[in-house]
Amino acid sequence: MVKSVLSISMCLLLLACSDNTEHAKSLMMSRLAETRGVEFQNLESFPGDVVCGEYRGSDPMMSSSDFRRFIVVGDVADNRPSDDDWAIFCSSDPAAALQTRLGIGPLQDPETQISQVRSDLEQIGAALREYLADNFALPTTTQGLSALATATTTAPLPRKFKTGGYLATIPTDPWGRAYVYERSGLGGVAEEFKLYTLGADGVAGGTGEDADVKFEHLKYLTFIDP
């Protein structure tokens, strides 16, 4: 009887994994410019509805015919994951991988202040996106985050600054320092920005409470603790 139950459970698990990988392959195919002759290998399922693997095909945007990594998280496929993405998403313990790879954690340790940092970065990030939508450009590095609270008088001036601003006050990190903000790009809608805290020690690098936590790390924090 026990053997029968275990056998059924194993079959169901294998079926679920098969469904996940087929779904992942379908999503990946939808991202590729050319789907003829696409091959997949080393597909593996991980916690959080994640499938990691490798693919190759005749994509005209890629000159190499070697197998390349891809990651699917839920219904989102990424055919160019970073090494950090691969290490964290493609792990049986993403929280441990995050701490090993980037020094961020433990997530539930009050000394790391991850919850507050995450909330601040999400709030500032949302304000920056709204500013960009209204003004077709992000605040410059020189203008800084204060441009989200009060219309800047430094060129380039905002085209349509929101009444009341985009943030009533600009959050500081849990250790009382301003979040670091830097704008990249040439001024168009494709601009990118850097936004981060240097942690308790205020120095680049570090682990635990001293770890740098960046806006781009939110995808890991949200994945691990939705």
N, CA, C and O of each residue as an XYZ file, in Angstrom:
904
protein
N       0.829     -1.204      0.000
C       0.000      0.000      0.000
C       0.864      1.254      0.000
O       0.634      2.178     -0.780
N       1.872      1.278      0.893
C       2.769      2.433      0.969
C       3.500      2.624     -0.342
O       3.632      3.746     -0.832
N       3.979      1.519     -0.914
C       4.682      1.591     -2.190
C       3.782      2.164     -3.277
O       4.239      2.930     -4.125
N       2.500      1.796     -3.255
C       1.562      2.281     -4.264
C       1.372      3.786     -4.138
O       1.349      4.505     -5.137
N       1.237      4.257     -2.893
C       1.053      5.689     -2.661
C       2.279      6.463     -3.118
O       2.162      7.501     -3.770
N       3.468      5.948     -2.770
C       4.706      6.604     -3.179
C       4.849      6.635     -4.689
O       5.315      7.618     -5.264
N       4.442      5.543     -5.321
C       4.527      5.461     -6.779
C       3.611      6.477     -7.439
O       3.994      7.126     -8.412
N       2.386      6.617     -6.903
C       1.432      7.586     -7.446
C       1.949      9.006     -7.258
O       1.860      9.836     -8.163
N       2.494      9.277     -6.065
C       3.022     10.614     -5.775
C       4.164     10.964     -6.715
O       4.250     12.088     -7.209
N       5.041      9.996     -6.959
C       6.169     10.227     -7.853
C       5.690     10.498     -9.273
O       6.241     11.358     -9.961
N       4.686      9.782     -9.707
C       4.146      9.987    -11.053
C       3.543     11.387    -11.188
O       3.738     12.067    -12.196
N       2.805     11.805    -10.148
C       2.209     13.129    -10.176
C       3.277     14.210    -10.197
O       3.136     15.215    -10.893
N       4.353     14.005     -9.430
C       5.452     14.969     -9.396
C       6.123     15.070    -10.756
O       6.407     16.167    -11.236
N       6.375     13.931    -11.370
C       7.003     13.931    -12.689
C       6.102     14.585    -13.726
O       6.581     15.288    -14.616
N       4.790     14.354    -13.612
C       3.842     14.952    -14.547
C       3.838     16.473    -14.404
O       3.816     17.199    -15.398
N       3.861     16.954    -13.135
C       3.878     18.402    -12.888
C       5.146     19.022    -13.451
O       5.099     20.085    -14.071
N       6.288     18.359    -13.237
C       7.556     18.871    -13.774
C       7.523     18.927    -15.293
O       8.016     19.873    -15.908
N       6.925     17.882    -15.894
C       6.822     17.841    -17.350
C       5.967     18.996    -17.859
O       6.305     19.631    -18.859
N       4.845     19.270    -17.162
C       3.980     20.382    -17.550
C       4.730     21.700    -17.457
O       4.612     22.557    -18.333
N       5.520     21.856    -16.364
C       6.284     23.090    -16.180
C       7.281     23.307    -17.311
O       7.392     24.407    -17.852
N       7.999     22.255    -17.661
C       9.023     22.399    -18.696
C       8.398     22.648    -20.067
O       8.942     23.413    -20.863
N       7.271     22.015    -20.349
C       6.602     22.252    -21.624
C       6.092     23.686    -21.707
O       6.175     24.325    -22.756
N       5.565     24.184    -20.590
C       5.102     25.570    -20.524
C       6.277     26.526    -20.738
O       6.163     27.528    -21.444
N       7.407     26.193    -20.111
C       8.606     27.032    -20.239
C       9.091     27.063    -21.682
O       9.443     28.125    -22.195
N       9.113     25.930    -22.326
C       9.555     25.883    -23.722
C       8.620     26.690    -24.623
O       9.070     27.367    -25.548
N       7.332     26.613    -24.349
C       6.369     27.367    -25.140
C       6.588     28.877    -24.976
O       6.542     29.620    -25.957
N       6.823     29.324    -23.754
C       7.084     30.745    -23.514
C       8.361     31.194    -24.207
O       8.412     32.268    -24.807
N       9.386     30.367    -24.118
C      10.643     30.710    -24.765
C      10.471     30.827    -26.274
O      11.006     31.750    -26.889
N       9.742     29.916    -26.864
C       9.528     29.945    -28.309
C       8.839     31.244    -28.726
O       9.111     31.778    -29.801
N       7.937     31.753    -27.863
C       7.214     32.974    -28.193
C       8.118     34.200    -28.180
O       7.759     35.231    -28.747
N       9.295     34.107    -27.540
C      10.229     35.228    -27.466
C      11.225     35.247    -28.615
O      11.877     36.263    -28.856
N      11.346     34.142    -29.319
C      12.381     34.029    -30.333
C      11.892     34.518    -31.691
O      10.745     34.291    -32.075
N      12.781     35.191    -32.404
C      12.441     35.698    -33.731
C      12.294     34.558    -34.737
O      11.488     34.648    -35.663
N      13.056     33.506    -34.564
C      13.014     32.357    -35.464
C      12.905     31.094    -34.618
O      13.775     30.828    -33.789
N      11.853     30.320    -34.817
C      11.602     29.140    -33.980
C      11.940     27.822    -34.679
O      11.891     26.766    -34.048
N      12.274     27.864    -35.941
C      12.604     26.624    -36.638
C      13.933     26.078    -36.128
O      14.919     26.806    -36.010
N      13.938     24.806    -35.835
C      15.169     24.138    -35.420
C      15.633     24.452    -34.008
O      16.773     24.144    -33.659
N      14.780     25.057    -33.185
C      15.171     25.373    -31.806
C      15.298     24.086    -31.005
O      14.442     23.205    -31.084
N      16.371     23.987    -30.235
C      16.616     22.820    -29.392
C      16.726     23.250    -27.932
O      17.184     24.351    -27.628
N      16.295     22.359    -27.032
C      16.391     22.604    -25.601
C      17.166     21.467    -24.943
O      17.147     20.325    -25.404
N      17.848     21.812    -23.851
C      18.528     20.781    -23.080
C      18.654     21.231    -21.618
O      18.546     22.413    -21.294
N      18.885     20.245    -20.760
C      19.149     20.473    -19.333
C      18.056     21.286    -18.651
O      18.350     22.154    -17.829
N      16.796     21.011    -18.986
C      15.693     21.707    -18.343
C      15.463     21.146    -16.943
O      15.447     19.931    -16.744
N      15.287     22.046    -15.975
C      15.102     21.623    -14.591
C      14.142     22.581    -13.895
O      14.208     23.795    -14.087
N      13.241     22.011    -13.077
C      12.272     22.810    -12.333
C      12.794     23.125    -10.942
O      13.488     22.316    -10.326
N      12.443     24.336    -10.445
C      12.865     24.778     -9.124
C      11.675     25.385     -8.392
O      10.657     25.693     -9.012
N      11.796     25.560     -7.069
C      10.688     26.143     -6.304
C      10.293     27.514     -6.824
O      11.121     28.262     -7.344
N       8.986     27.835     -6.672
C       8.502     29.137     -7.119
C       8.094     29.148     -8.570
O       8.069     30.209     -9.193
N       7.769     27.987     -9.131
C       7.338     27.892    -10.534
C       8.423     28.388    -11.478
O       8.172     29.184    -12.383
N       9.642     27.892    -11.240
C      10.805     28.282    -12.032
C      11.288     27.106    -12.865
O      11.346     25.974    -12.384
N      11.630     27.378    -14.109
C      12.279     26.387    -14.972
C      13.537     27.027    -15.546
O      13.485     28.125    -16.100
N      14.645     26.351    -15.413
C      15.912     26.821    -15.963
C      16.410     25.797    -16.974
O      16.185     24.597    -16.818
N      17.080     26.274    -17.997
C      17.593     25.357    -19.000
C      18.440     26.070    -20.028
O      18.866     27.207    -19.827
N      18.676     25.384    -21.134
C      19.481     25.935    -22.212
C      18.757     25.723    -23.539
O      18.003     24.764    -23.702
N      18.996     26.624    -24.477
C      18.386     26.518    -25.798
C      19.384     26.994    -26.847
O      20.345     27.704    -26.550
N      19.127     26.587    -28.060
C      19.850     27.156    -29.195
C      18.958     27.070    -30.421
O      18.083     26.210    -30.518
N      19.200     27.977    -31.350
C      18.405     27.996    -32.562
C      19.005     28.973    -33.538
O      20.127     29.441    -33.347
N      18.268     29.286    -34.583
C      18.782     30.156    -35.634
C      18.267     31.582    -35.449
O      17.708     32.175    -36.371
N      18.459     32.117    -34.262
C      18.044     33.490    -33.968
C      18.967     34.452    -34.714
O      20.170     34.457    -34.453
N      18.446     35.263    -35.630
C      19.306     36.159    -36.413
C      19.998     37.234    -35.575
O      20.967     37.843    -36.029
N      19.507     37.474    -34.348
C      20.112     38.470    -33.477
C      21.323     37.925    -32.724
O      22.069     38.685    -32.106
N      21.509     36.634    -32.778
C      22.619     35.999    -32.059
C      23.534     35.317    -33.059
O      23.081     34.493    -33.853
N      24.808     35.647    -33.029
C      25.735     35.103    -34.020
C      26.188     33.695    -33.672
O      26.582     32.935    -34.557
N      26.137     33.342    -32.404
C      26.626     32.030    -31.981
C      25.525     30.992    -32.043
O      24.359     31.300    -31.795
N      25.890     29.765    -32.371
C      24.925     28.661    -32.387
C      25.069     27.788    -31.149
O      24.493     26.702    -31.089
N      25.830     28.247    -30.160
C      25.998     27.494    -28.929
C      24.722     27.532    -28.106
O      23.888     28.421    -28.273
N      24.578     26.552    -27.209
C      23.455     26.578    -26.275
C      23.615     27.757    -25.324
O      24.720     28.061    -24.875
N      22.495     28.419    -25.020
C      22.494     29.561    -24.125
C      21.464     29.344    -23.022
O      20.453     28.671    -23.220
N      21.737     29.918    -21.871
C      20.845     29.757    -20.723
C      19.535     30.535    -20.915
O      19.478     31.540    -21.623
N      18.494     30.032    -20.259
C      17.251     30.790    -20.148
C      16.598     30.445    -18.813
O      16.862     29.394    -18.229
N      15.750     31.339    -18.349
C      14.996     31.138    -17.115
C      13.550     31.538    -17.366
O      13.281     32.562    -17.995
N      12.626     30.728    -16.873
C      11.209     31.073    -16.891
C      10.718     31.085    -15.452
O      10.849     30.093    -14.736
N      10.153     32.210    -15.031
C       9.560     32.336    -13.700
C       8.079     32.611    -13.887
O       7.698     33.701    -14.314
N       7.244     31.636    -13.570
C       5.810     31.790    -13.812
C       5.534     31.922    -15.293
O       5.775     30.991    -16.061
N       5.028     33.078    -15.697
C       4.710     33.321    -17.108
C       5.678     34.310    -17.752
O       5.375     34.897    -18.791
N       6.835     34.491    -17.135
C       7.825     35.431    -17.656
C       9.094     34.673    -18.055
O       9.696     33.979    -17.236
N       9.488     34.812    -19.310
C      10.682     34.138    -19.821
C      11.796     35.151    -20.026
O      11.566     36.270    -20.483
N      12.995     34.740    -19.681
C      14.184     35.584    -19.865
C      15.237     34.760    -20.597
O      15.771     33.793    -20.055
N      15.526     35.151    -21.826
C      16.501     34.385    -22.606
C      17.914     34.949    -22.501
O      18.818     34.503    -23.208
N      18.106     35.933    -21.616
C      19.445     36.460    -21.364
C      19.644     36.723    -19.867
O      19.946     37.851    -19.476
N      19.480     35.713    -19.043
C      19.614     35.923    -17.603
C      21.051     36.235    -17.207
O      21.997     35.761    -17.836
N      21.203     37.034    -16.162
C      22.535     37.326    -15.639
C      23.033     36.148    -14.805
O      22.271     35.234    -14.488
N      24.299     36.177    -14.458
C      24.846     35.129    -13.592
C      24.157     35.147    -12.226
O      23.942     34.094    -11.627
N      23.809     36.345    -11.731
C      23.089     36.428    -10.454
C      21.698     35.815    -10.584
O      21.252     35.101     -9.686
N      21.006     36.086    -11.696
C      19.692     35.487    -11.932
C      19.793     33.961    -11.886
O      18.987     33.283    -11.249
N      20.788     33.455    -12.568
C      20.946     32.008    -12.663
C      21.222     31.397    -11.280
O      20.652     30.365    -10.926
N      22.086     32.034    -10.518
C      22.460     31.502     -9.208
C      21.297     31.526     -8.225
O      21.167     30.627     -7.394
N      20.444     32.558     -8.314
C      19.389     32.734     -7.313
C      18.088     32.050     -7.717
O      17.516     31.302     -6.924
N      17.615     32.294     -8.930
C      16.353     31.682     -9.351
C      16.489     30.178     -9.532
O      15.568     29.428     -9.209
N      17.623     29.736    -10.044
C      17.819     28.310    -10.334
C      18.449     27.625     -9.121
O      19.507     27.004     -9.219
N      17.784     27.752     -7.992
C      18.304     27.215     -6.741
C      17.168     26.585     -5.947
O      16.031     27.054     -5.998
N      17.476     25.537     -5.224
C      16.478     24.912     -4.356
C      16.244     25.739     -3.098
O      15.263     25.516     -2.389
N      17.138     26.699     -2.810
C      17.010     27.588     -1.655
C      17.419     28.999     -2.086
O      18.548     29.421     -1.833
N      16.501     29.731     -2.738
C      16.848     31.050     -3.271
C      17.330     32.034     -2.205
O      18.214     32.845     -2.481
N      16.773     31.983     -0.999
C      17.190     32.900      0.062
C      18.651     32.677      0.429
O      19.405     33.633      0.608
N      19.048     31.415      0.539
C      20.446     31.106      0.836
C      21.345     31.517     -0.322
O      22.455     32.004     -0.110
N      20.864     31.322     -1.550
C      21.651     31.704     -2.729
C      21.824     33.213     -2.795
O      22.891     33.697     -3.175
N      20.785     33.966     -2.429
C      20.869     35.426     -2.413
C      21.931     35.893     -1.423
O      22.700     36.812     -1.706
N      21.960     35.252     -0.265
C      22.939     35.640      0.753
C      24.354     35.260      0.328
O      25.298     36.019      0.546
N      24.497     34.088     -0.275
C      25.817     33.644     -0.720
C      26.323     34.499     -1.881
O      27.494     34.878     -1.924
N      25.430     34.795     -2.816
C      25.833     35.491     -4.034
C      26.043     36.988     -3.824
O      27.026     37.553     -4.304
N      25.108     37.636     -3.099
C      25.123     39.094     -2.987
C      25.295     39.596     -1.560
O      25.384     40.802     -1.330
N      25.342     38.676     -0.603
C      25.527     39.061      0.791
C      24.268     39.586      1.449
O      24.324     40.040      2.592
N      23.120     39.539      0.757
C      21.870     40.089      1.277
C      21.144     39.031      2.103
O      20.747     37.987      1.586
N      20.977     39.316      3.391
C      20.282     38.393      4.267
C      21.005     38.244      5.593
O      22.056     38.848      5.807
N      20.435     37.429      6.491
C      19.142     36.754      6.375
C      17.991     37.757      6.260
O      18.014     38.812      6.893
N      16.985     37.419      5.449
C      15.923     38.360      5.152
C      15.083     38.693      6.375
O      14.558     39.802      6.473
N      14.944     37.762      7.305
C      14.100     37.993      8.469
C      14.863     38.573      9.650
O      14.262     38.829     10.693
N      16.148     38.784      9.521
C      16.950     39.349     10.601
C      16.672     40.854     10.680
O      16.918     41.568      9.708
N      16.160     41.354     11.822
C      15.843     42.787     11.906
C      17.051     43.691     11.690
O      16.886     44.843     11.289
N      18.249     43.201     11.943
C      19.439     44.036     11.767
C      19.715     44.354     10.304
O      20.327     45.379     10.002
N      19.279     43.504      9.403
C      19.524     43.757      7.984
C      18.583     44.809      7.412
O      18.876     45.394      6.369
N      17.459     45.060      8.078
C      16.515     46.108      7.668
C      15.995     45.920      6.235
O      15.641     46.890      5.566
N      15.954     44.666      5.773
C      15.571     44.408      4.389
C      14.151     44.889      4.092
O      13.888     45.432      3.019
N      13.246     44.690      5.037
C      11.856     45.075      4.802
C      11.736     46.564      4.541
O      11.028     46.973      3.621
N      12.417     47.384      5.335
C      12.352     48.838      5.157
C      13.023     49.270      3.864
O      12.494     50.109      3.135
N      14.186     48.698      3.580
C      14.897     49.039      2.342
C      14.041     48.675      1.130
O      13.926     49.453      0.183
N      13.451     47.503      1.170
C      12.606     47.066      0.052
C      11.444     48.034     -0.157
O      11.161     48.421     -1.291
N      10.776     48.426      0.914
C       9.647     49.347      0.814
C      10.092     50.698      0.244
O       9.406     51.269     -0.603
N      11.230     51.205      0.706
C      11.740     52.487      0.222
C      12.070     52.425     -1.271
O      11.696     53.317     -2.032
N      12.770     51.370     -1.682
C      13.162     51.252     -3.085
C      11.943     51.125     -3.989
O      11.918     51.690     -5.083
N      10.939     50.389     -3.540
C       9.710     50.263     -4.327
C       9.005     51.610     -4.457
O       8.520     51.962     -5.532
N       8.952     52.367     -3.348
C       8.291     53.661     -3.352
C       9.015     54.654     -4.259
O       8.385     55.338     -5.065
N      10.327     54.730     -4.125
C      11.098     55.659     -4.961
C      11.043     55.243     -6.426
O      10.902     56.089     -7.309
N      11.155     53.943     -6.684
C      11.100     53.437     -8.053
C       9.780     53.776     -8.730
O       9.763     54.160     -9.899
N       8.665     53.637     -7.998
C       7.354     53.963     -8.553
C       7.269     55.457     -8.873
O       6.712     55.846     -9.899
N       7.825     56.289     -7.990
C       7.820     57.738     -8.225
C       8.660     58.099     -9.451
O       8.275     58.968    -10.233
N       9.796     57.439     -9.619
C      10.641     57.701    -10.790
C       9.930     57.313    -12.082
O      10.022     58.029    -13.079
N       9.230     56.196    -12.072
C       8.500     55.780    -13.273
C       7.389     56.781    -13.606
O       7.151     57.085    -14.775
N       6.713     57.288    -12.574
C       5.644     58.258    -12.800
C       6.228     59.573    -13.327
O       5.660     60.189    -14.229
N       7.347     59.994    -12.770
C       8.031     61.207    -13.239
C       8.427     61.055    -14.707
O       8.243     61.974    -15.505
N       8.966     59.900    -15.051
C       9.373     59.633    -16.427
C       8.181     59.683    -17.373
O       8.275     60.241    -18.466
N       7.055     59.098    -16.953
C       5.864     59.092    -17.804
C       5.352     60.510    -18.058
O       4.875     60.813    -19.152
N       5.448     61.375    -17.052
C       4.953     62.751    -17.194
C       5.916     63.648    -17.954
O       5.493     64.538    -18.691
N       7.203     63.415    -17.777
C       8.194     64.382    -18.248
C       9.123     63.860    -19.337
O       9.984     64.591    -19.826
N       8.948     62.596    -19.716
C       9.708     61.983    -20.801
C      11.209     61.928    -20.514
O      12.011     61.758    -21.432
N      11.581     62.067    -19.272
C      12.974     61.940    -18.855
C      12.997     61.788    -17.348
O      12.114     62.285    -16.648
N      13.995     61.109    -16.863
C      14.193     60.973    -15.421
C      14.972     62.181    -14.894
O      15.641     62.870    -15.663
N      14.887     62.439    -13.593
C      15.773     63.467    -13.034
C      17.230     63.105    -13.327
O      17.601     61.931    -13.314
N      18.046     64.122    -13.589
C      19.458     63.854    -13.813
C      20.113     63.469    -12.494
O      19.533     63.646    -11.423
N      21.317     62.944    -12.587
C      22.061     62.600    -11.379
C      22.269     63.844    -10.513
O      22.164     63.780     -9.288
N      22.563     64.972    -11.158
C      22.783     66.220    -10.420
C      21.500     66.696     -9.736
O      21.538     67.143     -8.590
N      20.371     66.601    -10.432
C      19.099     66.994     -9.822
C      18.748     66.099     -8.645
O      18.221     66.564     -7.634
N      19.040     64.829     -8.783
C      18.850     63.894     -7.695
C      17.397     63.593     -7.374
O      16.488     64.048     -8.069
N      17.189     62.827     -6.320
C      15.850     62.400     -5.935
C      14.993     63.539     -5.411
O      13.767     63.429     -5.391
N      15.613     64.622     -4.990
C      14.836     65.761     -4.499
C      13.930     66.318     -5.588
O      12.936     66.981     -5.288
N      14.267     66.054     -6.860
C      13.434     66.512     -7.984
C      12.081     65.816     -7.996
O      11.181     66.240     -8.721
N      11.920     64.756     -7.209
C      10.636     64.072     -7.126
C       9.682     64.761     -6.161
O       8.467     64.587     -6.252
N      10.234     65.542     -5.236
C       9.414     66.219     -4.233
C       9.105     67.657     -4.620
O       8.003     68.149     -4.381
N      10.079     68.324     -5.214
C       9.936     69.730     -5.596
C      10.446     69.918     -7.018
O      11.503     69.397     -7.374
N       9.708     70.651     -7.823
C      10.123     70.873     -9.209
C      11.506     71.511     -9.239
O      11.733     72.555     -8.628
N      12.415     70.880     -9.948
C      13.780     71.373    -10.008
C      13.860     72.679    -10.804
O      13.096     72.896    -11.745
N      14.782     73.527    -10.415
C      15.042     74.766    -11.164
C      16.319     74.649    -11.981
O      16.777     75.613    -12.595
N      16.886     73.440    -11.976
C      18.109     73.165    -12.728
C      17.745     72.467    -14.042
O      16.987     71.497    -14.036
N      18.270     72.945    -15.150
C      17.975     72.339    -16.455
C      18.498     70.899    -16.504
O      19.539     70.579    -15.931
N      17.740     70.036    -17.209
C      16.500     70.292    -17.932
C      15.288     70.333    -16.999
O      15.140     69.487    -16.117
N      14.431     71.325    -17.208
C      13.254     71.487    -16.362
C      12.185     70.464    -16.739
O      12.082     70.084    -17.906
N      11.395     70.017    -15.775
C      10.317     69.063    -16.090
C       9.253     69.705    -16.966
O       8.949     70.888    -16.814
N       8.690     68.931    -17.879
C       7.682     69.461    -18.792
C       6.321     69.586    -18.112
O       5.574     70.534    -18.356
N       6.015     68.612    -17.255
C       4.698     68.606    -16.612
C       4.856     68.032    -15.200
O       4.594     66.853    -14.960
N       5.281     68.874    -14.292
C       5.512     68.406    -12.929
C       4.175     68.224    -12.215
O       3.311     69.100    -12.265
N       4.015     67.098    -11.562
C       2.773     66.759    -10.884
C       2.515     67.686     -9.703
O       3.413     67.939     -8.900
N       1.300     68.188     -9.599
C       0.940     69.036     -8.463
C       1.140     68.262     -7.156
O       0.595     67.172     -6.980
N       1.915     68.828     -6.260
C       2.188     68.140     -5.002
C       3.407     67.250     -5.052
O       3.839     66.713     -4.032
N       3.961     67.094     -6.235
C       5.159     66.270     -6.375
C       4.864     64.786     -6.455
O       3.712     64.361     -6.367
N       5.904     64.012     -6.620
C       5.785     62.558     -6.770
C       6.060     61.826     -5.464
O       5.672     60.669     -5.300
N       6.722     62.495     -4.545
C       6.912     62.008     -3.189
C       6.816     63.200     -2.244
O       7.395     64.254     -2.508
N       6.091     63.035     -1.151
C       5.982     64.128     -0.177
C       7.341     64.401      0.464
O       7.745     65.552      0.636
N       8.021     63.341      0.806
C       9.384     63.435      1.346
C      10.212     62.326      0.720
O       9.678     61.290      0.326
N      11.494     62.542      0.631
C      12.381     61.525      0.053
C      12.883     60.622      1.179
O      13.535     61.102      2.107
N      12.590     59.323      1.110
C      13.032     58.427      2.181
C      14.560     58.386      2.294
O      15.271     58.479      1.294
N      15.040     58.247      3.505
C      16.444     57.935      3.731
C      16.523     56.473      4.125
O      15.523     55.887      4.541
N      17.699     55.878      3.999
C      17.815     54.458      4.336
C      17.723     54.276      5.859
O      17.778     55.258      6.601
N      17.587     53.040      6.324
C      17.390     52.805      7.759
C      18.523     53.326      8.639
O      18.372     53.395      9.858
N      19.656     53.693      8.039
C      20.794     54.190      8.806
C      20.955     55.705      8.657
O      21.989     56.271      9.009
N      19.894     56.355      8.122
C      19.847     57.806      8.078
C      20.572     58.450      6.918
O      20.768     59.666      6.921
N      20.976     57.674      5.923
C      21.681     58.237      4.768
C      20.770     58.259      3.541
O      19.842     57.460      3.418
N      21.058     59.183      2.652
C      20.286     59.261      1.409
C      20.569     58.029      0.555
O      21.691     57.523      0.524
N      19.538     57.560     -0.132
C      19.743     56.497     -1.107
C      20.548     57.060     -2.274
O      20.331     58.195     -2.697
N      21.457     56.277     -2.779
C      22.286     56.704     -3.903
C      21.466     56.599     -5.186
O      20.868     55.560     -5.469
N      21.445     57.673     -5.949
C      20.713     57.704     -7.219
C      21.639     58.189     -8.319
O      22.325     59.200     -8.167
N      21.655     57.463     -9.426
C      22.426     57.869    -10.593
C      21.599     57.566    -11.837
O      21.044     56.475    -11.972
N      21.519     58.536    -12.741
C      20.801     58.314    -13.993
C      21.791     57.951    -15.083
O      22.863     58.547    -15.195
N      21.420     56.975    -15.877
C      22.207     56.633    -17.049
C      21.345     56.869    -18.278
O      20.178     57.240    -18.157
N      21.904     56.659    -19.445
C      21.147     56.904    -20.664
C      21.386     58.300    -21.188
O      22.107     59.092    -20.580
N      20.778     58.596    -22.320
C      21.021     59.862    -23.013
C      19.842     60.823    -22.920
O      19.813     61.836    -23.619
N      18.874     60.518    -22.070
C      17.774     61.455    -21.889
C      16.452     61.012    -22.475
O      15.460     61.726    -22.328
N      16.392     59.862    -23.134
C      15.157     59.396    -23.740
C      14.376     58.485    -22.811
O      14.739     58.303    -21.649
N      13.301     57.917    -23.335
C      12.440     57.077    -22.512
C      13.112     55.753    -22.153
O      12.640     55.034    -21.272
N      14.195     55.436    -22.824
C      14.897     54.185    -22.527
C      15.910     54.350    -21.402
O      16.725     53.461    -21.153
N      15.854     55.494    -20.724
C      16.808     55.748    -19.653
C      16.737     54.676    -18.575
O      15.690     54.075    -18.332
N      17.851     54.461    -17.953
C      17.918     53.568    -16.817
C      18.509     54.340    -15.653
O      19.104     55.402    -15.832
N      18.338     53.795    -14.465
C      18.873     54.468    -13.296
C      19.419     53.449    -12.307
O      19.046     52.276    -12.325
N      20.307     53.924    -11.448
C      20.809     53.133    -10.343
C      20.264     53.733     -9.058
O      20.267     54.951     -8.879
N      19.800     52.873     -8.173
C      19.232     53.309     -6.911
C      19.576     52.260     -5.866
O      19.217     51.092     -6.014
N      20.270     52.671     -4.811
C      20.708     51.659     -3.841
C      21.125     52.283     -2.513
O      21.353     53.489     -2.410
N      21.217     51.419     -1.499
C      21.795     51.775     -0.213
C      23.099     51.014     -0.048
O      23.241     49.896     -0.542
N      24.036     51.616      0.640
C      25.324     50.967      0.913
C      25.308     50.204      2.230
O      26.351     49.736      2.688
N      24.136     50.075      2.841
C      24.033     49.301      4.064
C      24.480     50.068      5.295
O      24.757     51.266      5.237
N      24.543     49.355      6.411
C      24.833     49.992      7.696
C      26.190     50.666      7.734
O      26.345     51.700      8.384
N      27.187     50.096      7.042
C      28.546     50.655      7.119
C      28.782     51.795      6.131
O      29.798     52.484      6.224
N      27.867     52.006      5.189
C      28.030     53.087      4.230
C      29.166     52.895      3.255
O      29.604     53.849      2.613
N      29.652     51.663      3.137
C      30.781     51.351      2.268
C      30.341     50.306      1.246
O      29.579     49.397      1.575
N      30.813     50.432      0.018
C      30.452     49.479     -1.023
C      30.845     48.065     -0.630
O      31.915     47.840     -0.066
N      29.967     47.112     -0.935
C      30.227     45.722     -0.588
C      29.660     45.390      0.781
O      28.878     46.152      1.350
N      30.067     44.242      1.298
C      29.626     43.848      2.628
C      28.540     42.794      2.586
O      27.987     42.487      1.530
N      28.244     42.243      3.757
C      27.220     41.216      3.900
C      26.333     41.559      5.085
O      26.662     42.424      5.896
N      25.204     40.867      5.172
C      24.290     41.102      6.274
C      23.806     42.539      6.298
O      23.362     43.054      5.272
N      23.881     43.204      7.456
C      23.411     44.578      7.547
C      24.281     45.548      6.746
O      23.848     46.662      6.453
N      25.492     45.141      6.390
C      26.389     45.997      5.601
C      26.234     45.803      4.102
O      26.884     46.495      3.319
N      25.391     44.880      3.695
C      25.254     44.568      2.266
C      24.634     45.729      1.494
O      23.747     46.419      1.997
N      25.111     45.937      0.271
C      24.482     46.900     -0.631
C      23.201     46.257     -1.178
O      23.218     45.124     -1.659
N      22.108     46.990     -1.095
C      20.842     46.498     -1.649
C      20.409     47.480     -2.723
O      20.252     48.674     -2.465
N      20.217     46.964     -3.933
C      19.953     47.805     -5.092
C      18.542     47.602     -5.627
O      17.890     46.597     -5.345
N      18.089     48.577     -6.403
C      16.759     48.505     -6.995
C      16.594     47.230     -7.811
O      15.529     46.613     -7.793
N      17.640     46.833     -8.524
C      17.519     45.640     -9.360
C      17.443     44.352     -8.551
O      17.129     43.293     -9.095
N      17.728     44.438     -7.255
C      17.604     43.269     -6.391
C      16.164     43.020     -5.946
O      15.860     41.974     -5.373
N      15.281     43.979     -6.210
C      13.890     43.814     -5.780
C      13.256     42.562     -6.382
O      12.417     41.923     -5.747
N      13.652     42.214     -7.597
C      13.055     41.034     -8.219
C      13.356     39.777     -7.419
O      12.537     38.859     -7.381
N      14.523     39.722     -6.776
C      14.860     38.572     -5.942
C      14.079     38.607     -4.630
O      13.548     37.588     -4.188
N      14.013     39.785     -4.012
C      13.300     39.915     -2.738
C      11.813     39.609     -2.909
O      11.207     38.949     -2.065
N      11.233     40.092     -4.007
C       9.820     39.840     -4.277
C       9.565     38.367     -4.566
O       8.541     37.813     -4.165
N      10.494     37.748     -5.257
C      10.353     36.321     -5.574
C      10.441     35.462     -4.318
O       9.654     34.531     -4.146
N      11.389     35.767     -3.442
C      11.611     34.966     -2.241
C      10.524     35.200     -1.214
O      10.080     34.266     -0.546
N      10.086     36.464     -1.085
C       9.060     36.804     -0.086
C       7.981     37.650     -0.758
O       7.977     38.872     -0.609
N       7.066     37.016     -1.498
C       6.068     37.748     -2.280
C       5.206     38.684     -1.419
O       4.324     39.364     -1.941
